[in-house]
Amino acid sequence: MKDIKTDIIIAGGGLAGMSLALQLLNSNSALAITIIEKNTFPVPDTTAKVGESTVEIGAHYFTDVLGLKDHFQQHHLRKYGLRCFFGNVAGDYSDYDELGVSELFGIPAYQIERGTLENYLHELLTEKGVTVIDSAMPVSITLGNKQQEVICTQSEQTYRITGRWIVDAAGRQALLKTKLGLNKPTGHKGNAVFFRVDKRIIIDEWSDNPAWQNRVCEPGKRWLSTNHLMGPGYWVWIIPLASGATSVGIVMDDTALAQSGIKNYDDALVWLEKEHPNCAKSLRGATLLDFHLMEDYSYGCKQMFSDEGWALTGEAGAFSDPFYSPGSDFIALNNTFITHLITRDFSGHDIRFDSALFHKFYDSFFENTLSLYKDQYGGFGDRQMMSVKLVWDYTYYWGVFALLFFTDTIGDIDKMRKITPDLMKSQKLNKKMQMLLSQRAQKRQVLPAKGVFMDQFLVPCLSQLNDVLQQENIDVEKALAANIAVMQKVVPYLEDMLADNPSMDIDDDERTVLGNYRQSVLA
């Protein structure tokens, strides 16, 4: 048996674990880190993992916090926003309703080729002196108060690794969560079928209507979006990858899954032929790279961080839902909390209060994110509901969560406590909106498609909130108060748009925050 003494043991050398190692080294280059990973490096560029799409927090974390901007710009695709299509019509695809942006907001997001990124991180960390034991599996984990031990095997070799900290980043293996009995039901039931094919799906080719093509300022760029094909109880994702492959997922509530009968790839093609024939046609002739069916994918965690020297990050802890691609956001949040804890611990600080409070912050972020999905899938085919939902969810996300992360306020306990009253105001507003959305979702409405384009780039409050995030030296207290004022102004108008008989009139106050969005939503 070979003994390795280290400062930090990270079980799991995927995106969550390796990005944490890099963040820790950026904070303290003297730390000794050992990573245990079951796969063998280099992994295939197009690898079978969920989490190919980022949004603002995750993208900012990878490019700015970790310093990987050049790698992302050179090796991954810039995302052309989130885009939803509604309808099942026999005519041209331009007859479907479209919800998205005509041009990009300022903060870039990316479609990630996971294998490419993980191979790069592996090379980078190895150069920085991190010990990576790949093709290895933990045999036993022994936890103590800042005295952790992992015994793992790699082929014929056995290692005993001891360190002050251990972080579980091994995904759904849930090594520490299972050992400590930390699983927590979320009350959200979702199911996903996902696969990758060796073919690029260009959604721009689904219609040659010039007016449809020119809705976006850069015609021919829709395929770079995370494209969503929407229906009652389900949505389909189409995500392009830099290798030329495409990731496709079908995400369903229990009702939609039971009706679909999907159990394998052939079933998925039959279902797509019926519900989304353009997508099915685009898949013809493609070679299947992998296929997965995951039922009841959502789960929570009772405790993410301990002052005794253990923590969980990524899917080793919790998973809410793939809609909006929040996975990389929670990697960013958890890794930042863990980095603050480990840095303070190695500086000699008592972290008992910090670890408890950070879990409380995390739990609040997770529960508010979870509220975006619970009891709402029934309304995913409802153009009117989803148009309201996306504007509100962006407003809350950019106005609160992203603001706290971009300013690194989440790690500043004194500042977080100071702004708690405003955070509670924002949570109350979000709770009201999610309740209204959930109530409408129960109707499982599908409105006749009219070929309308609901352009979120023209919604003034979204541009305003996104612009704030791009400013330097943001006064987070003033910015949060101003953002909440916008949220308070927006809620009554969005609430009316969800009503059975909404007003068609737009007053001057509404126009300042939502522009003429109501006209396209209620067309």
Secondary structure, 3 states (H helix, E strand, C coil): CEEEECCEEEECCCHHHHHHHHHHHHHCCCCCEEEECCCCCCCCCCCCCCCCECCHHHHHHHHHHCCCHHHHHHHCEECCCEEEEECCCCCCHHHCEEEECCCCCCCCCEECCHHHHHHHHHHHHHHCCCEEECCEEEEEEECCCCCEEEEEEECCEEEEEEECEEEECCHHHCHHHHHHCCEECCCCCCEEEEEEECCCCCHHHHCCCHHHHCCCCCCCCHHHCEEEEEECCEEEEEEECCCCCEEEEEEECHHHHHHHCCCCHHHHHHHHHHHCHHHHHHHCCCCEEEEEEEECCCEEECCCEECCCEEECHHHCCECCCCCCCHHHHHHHHHHHHHHHHHHHHCCCCCHHHHHHHHHHHHHHHHHHHCCCCCCHHHCCCHHHHHHHHHHHHHHHHHHHHHHHHCCHHHCHHHHHHCHHHHHHHHHHHHHHHHHHHHHHCCCCCCCCCCCEEEHHHCHHHHHHHHHHCCCCCCHHHHHHHHHHHHHHHHHHHHHHCCCCCCCCCCHHHHHHHCCHHHHHCC
